């Protein structure tokens, strides 16, 4: 053997046992130290047991080579320990001796975020503030007053500019701030006597949030009040519940027995909310018979995996597979429905999706589609097939990191983008082999803010996002044998391309023209815009109101609206380049004409796209005085995707779409490249912070 003077087999054992105990960050002594110590003692026990155990037949004698798995683990732990020490030393040296004073906390977060940012867009470190927001998203509640606030603005002779002295109410929730008298468009000036001038949104958030049961006084101004006058509202902080189901109702005509549920997310109570909504709809349906239910998950970004399972259970038979998960070393298990569904097989199910339907929402959609339980209408979903776990860290921080990929009941992974980096081996995760097809697939997901070019350079150290190619998507089959494909999200049975927002719509929204007009119109027409007369189904915006809107946006001093486009700077650059390169004045003049032509058409588009713009104006007017539930109920009158779903739910076409052998997965044509609806984003409520 090696000899006692050199330590023999025990030297390596002792080195490995003792090395990982070294903690790189003093801040981690506590829960992290305890965890590392337990892990170290466990591994040490295994090694000591190996050292003193008699050799097994064909095995090694005392002092021989340890099993390969232990050697690999020892090397990994040694590397982790060394790099942790290096990180601490670098952070300490820079903090102590860099030429300028630095913020160690920011340096640490920058380093950690850069490291995690090399993996995928979903693996993130959350500091105390970020961790608090993450908990709100997961649990669906917080201590506050139910106000959504954003930065405020004012109209001047030069146009629209930021107003740093106050903040604007973007949303007032029913049961909370709305009941206390605050309305969207109000201007917050102080909280508990503390002026908000010069503060950041984060500061306002901290002032409004607090322990449930504690009082808070909000000072605000309302458009039309005498300048300088202040209103105030005394509120009691509550546990504000962010409802995942903001709307559930029976659609007209009532005799058709069609229920409609909007599902926005998957927080801790999503399953209970969907179940409760279905029970209410069943009670309201003629004869207690809910013939069809439309589940609207457009814009739903996902949430908790467990809640996706609970929602799917409301529609699938007991024992049905809902989702499977697969980790680094293979299958991790799956989930099946453990209860009888709230709605039986006689109730038709239509799921509405778009390019923003992601994650947990895709699990529900994929399960319903794979079991042929319903029909999907709208756009192809986002394509996020990754599962994240949230790990609590010291100092009220947390780590959210990807731990698995999920598979729909047919065995397909709907991940649409493959992420690789220098710090990780190339991802080559295939779909589990399906007994129905025997197909496998490369994993992919959509990195919204990253380069999706397959040949993209990775020189910046961030992860490389490669969009899966259409021809690489593999074929799977539903229970009835319908053809579906892996990768690229869940494809709809009835595809409906979105109405892309035009430049004029973008500019009107970006420059707050809808909100500003609603404030102006409400002041001029209090007989129309008030809480007594708004409770009606007919539209407010007619030809006369729309003419007032066009006149308003044409009056820059009053509206702050400028006829500009996103292309103006590019046109100016072209003109400048022409001058620099010595082109004739005639050519330069033509470039100038182009800008004038674009701006002229912008004005003409106010009439050309009157229908779509009228819907946005209507919604802005109603937001002044109507609670969200009423406003959403009115908005569906102009929803062409929902109208298509309603017709489908009560027609023979529904059954035809679920017939065996039908192909759902149709290869994209060049003109049909997936693009989430811009109009969907424009019509959503923009809230910078929820308090």
ABEGO torsion letter per residue (X at the ends): XAEAAAGEAAAAAAAAAAAAABBABAAABEAAAAAAAAAAAAAAAAAAAAAABBBBBGBBBBGBBBBAAAAAAAAAAAAAAAAAAAAAAAAAAAAAABABBBBAAAAAAAAAAAAAAAABAABBBBBAAAAAAAAAAAAGBBBBAGBBBBBBBBBBAAEBBBBAABBBBABBBBGBAAAAGBBBGBBBABBGGBBABGBBAAAAAAAABEBBGBBBBBBBBBBGBBBGBBBBBBBBBBBBBBBABABBBBBOBAAAGBBBBBBABBBAAAAAAAAAAAAAAAAABBGGBBABBBBBABGBAEEBAAAAAAAAAAABBBGBBABBBBBAAEBAEBBBBABBBABBAABBBBBBBBAABBEAAAAAAAAAAAAGABBBBEBBBAGBABBBBBBBBBGGBBBBBBABBBBBAAGBBABABBBBBAABBBBBBBBBBBAAAGBBBBBBBBBAABBABAABBAAAGBBBBBBBBAAABBBBBBAAGBBBBBEGEBBBABBBBBBBBBAAAAAAAAAGAAAAAAAAAAAABAAABBAAAABBABBABBAAAAAAAAAAAABAAAAGBBBBBAAAAAAAAAAAAAAAAGBBAAAAAAAAAAAAAAAAAAAAAAAAAAAAAAAAAAAAAAAAABBAAAAAAAAAAABAAAAAAAAAAABAAAAAAABBGBBABBBBBAAABBBBBAAAAAABBBBABBX
